Amino acid sequence: MRFLGVHPGPLLYSKIFLRLEPLGLELVAQAARRAGHAAQLIDLQVEDHSAYFRLLDSWRPDVVAFSCNYLANVPEIVDLAKATKSRLPETFVCVGGHSASFTASTLVEHGAGEGSPPVFVDSLDDLMPARDLLRHRRKYFLGSLDPCASIEFSRGCPWDCTFCSAWTFYGRSYRVVSPQRVVEDLRSIREPGVFIVDDVAFVQERHGMEIAEAIVRAGIRKQYYLETRGDVLLRHKEVFRLWRKLGLQYMFIGLEAIDEEGLRKHRKRVALGRNFEALEFARSLGIMIAVNLIADPDWDHERFRIVREWGVELPEVINISVNTPYPGTESWATAGSEVASRDYRLYDIQHAVLPTRLPLAEFYDELVTTQRAFYRKHLGWRRLIDTAGVVAGHLRHGQTNFLRSLFLLDRVYRPELLLADHALPVKYQMPLPRPLAARHSTSRALYIHSPRGRKGRAIDNATERFVEETRMGATL
């Protein structure tokens, strides 16, 4: 059997700041090869549709599998799936991934087919990515980590933020990859930069320490970027100190809000002071920090001004995402019926899909003005001067991804372009969520993988207490 894995094209954010290798497809492709099948991959982030159709016509795969991790890619995937069946009627076409799991029945209505329900793999150690199948590995980068590979140490998240679907997808489970398997994977990575894709890195302190110690024994040296929570960072300081010595360069922390009211709305279960304390600790390690704030469609001019003035004083990179109810999130179940647009392409956390207090044009003007004010500290000629040595090193090796990103923001992130996207003809629309009465039934209806209690979370007693206490709103 011939297996072809397809990753769809880039979204707005990935055109500027990052382009990540399709790790999920690589894992599936390697599983297909281990089962004795031939496999190829094509990434439409770095290749175009004509390249896909040429490969389709020349190789004539028996199976074409589309990766649908992002909701905004649904229309592209459905159109490509239909075109594939038109060219090769006998080819089996399937769609998988995070967003596909939450919109499976809708994809069926759009004409993409329906498969069996999802199940967990027995062990994450059974998975290895087919990194050799990507033809343009030097195109993947994350900030100044250019080129950059991706790796996973764990899957899942035991918390339950209202805007996030990681916990509903994995059933609030948290599973880990063994240190031995991590080292094996790292040895296969030639890129100097590595993005740890975990939703929350190092929830389990012992696991983080064991991986670090195994990497030291193996003599592996990389530069790392990871994502974590502020309270996890403070609770496991020694882990992050050790990882700093190993090459941890960048850290993403989802603050989401700059006041207690915002944190409660998103159910972050962390005190505002703890978040700021986490930033101070990260600064003390000499790590470059990126934080995320969620802009609510209800913000007015004054609220944008307050956030803007707060953010320009911080040394961290600050990103603003727009509060977006995604299928699979609790906010979709409770507020999805209020959306002003059901166009998948607008569900990229850069567009407003809920009604805005300000006229939409004014909302986008404030959003872009605020984001540009934050990025002005880190992009353009000032950033180029600050990172001249890094850029020179990239250029010596033929890498230009990071250099180009420094000057792309003003070209592609403009209020008139965001507004114009709302006027595009809509071919596929999401159905509105069904009304759900009680909160407990709302949560249960959201899960892809059913919760398995503590046995589904690979964490020790101390970490279990930590998670439960934060969920109960305890101050730690």
Buried (B, 14 or more C-beta within 10 A) or exposed (E): EBBBBBBBBBBBBBBBBBBBBBBBBBBBBBBBBEEEBBBBBBBBBBBEEEBBBEBBEEEEBBBBBBBBBBBBBBBBBBBBBBBBBEEBEEBBBBBBBBBBBBBBEBBEEBEBBEEEEEEBEEEBBEBBBBBEBBEBBBBBBBBBBBBBBBBBBBBBBBBBBBBBBBBBBBBBBBBBBBBEBBBBBBEEBEBBBBBBBBBBBBBBBBBBBBBBEBBEEBEBEBBBBBBBBBBBBBBBBEBBBBBBEBBBBBBBBBBBBBEEEBBEBBBBBBBBEBBBBBBEBBBEBEBBBBBBBBBBBEBEEEBBBEBBEEBEEBEBBBBBBBBBBBBBBBBBBBBBEEBBBBBBBBBBBBBBBBEBEBEBBBBBBBBBEBBBBBBEBBBBEEBBEEBEEBBEBBEEEEBBBBBEBBBEBEEEBBBEEBBEBBEEEBEBEBEEBEEBEEEEEBBEEBBBBEBEEBEBBBBEEEBBEBBEBBBEEEEE
